[in-house]
Amino acid sequence: MINEDINLLTTSKTNKLHGIAFPVVEGLGGFFTRSEGAETIMSGLKQLVLTSKGERAMRPDFGTNLRAAVFEPYTQELKASLENDIIAAVLKYEPRVDLTSINVSWDESGKSSGYNQIYVRIRFTILGEILDEQTLDLIV
């Protein structure tokens, strides 16, 4: 019987962030390409914010109501509700970040090519990293 240290075989000793890139597209590594560092956090935030509540199996509260609000009339109450929804989701499901600010807005000029669009800007820092503040911009 070989006496091996199981901990050395199964435990990672690195603090580097690794994950699967989002959106899932075919790359050099097949459909599941890797992401590292801030890109991993960005991918996780995109997945969280763009997932509708109730869409993910076994996690009915994972995600936000952002996509359901695309065709709703713009009001300050809806804006505040969506911002609070994003904040709550990030606090619960993305503990690796410290939110700096969240802004939800609409194109009120009506010049968005006939599409209803919501613009989301999330500013954050990554906990335990010396990176500058990161910005994630999404158009839904």
Phi, psi and omega in degrees: 000130180274131180262100181248152176277106183300323181300323180291333181278332190243354185247130176276136180258009184256151176261003180296143178271128177230150178192189178259131182295147178230135004285160181283112178226156181287129178225200180297330181265017184092207182280337181253085179273152183275154171231157181223154173062225183298330179298325178295316179295317179301316179298316179297319179294319177300313180299316182296310185288325183272355176274131178281143177302136181089352182280329184268129181298137176070001178223073185295339180262003178286131177108194182224175176261020186298311183294329179289341183267000185302321183259010176279150176293140181291123173221159177296327178294319178294318178302311180296320180297316180292319178297316178295324178297316179294316179301313181298318180295317181293317179298324182279319190249357179226074184287356182278355184238156173243113182291136175260312178199155175225133178228126176247130180214166179237159173276099183280351181282341182079013183261021184268045175058028177082001181260144170278124183225142174246133179256130181236129175236120179245124176248136185203164170241153180267125181297136178080003180246154180262019181284154175292172177301138180256152178232129176245118178251130179232145171240121182248000000 
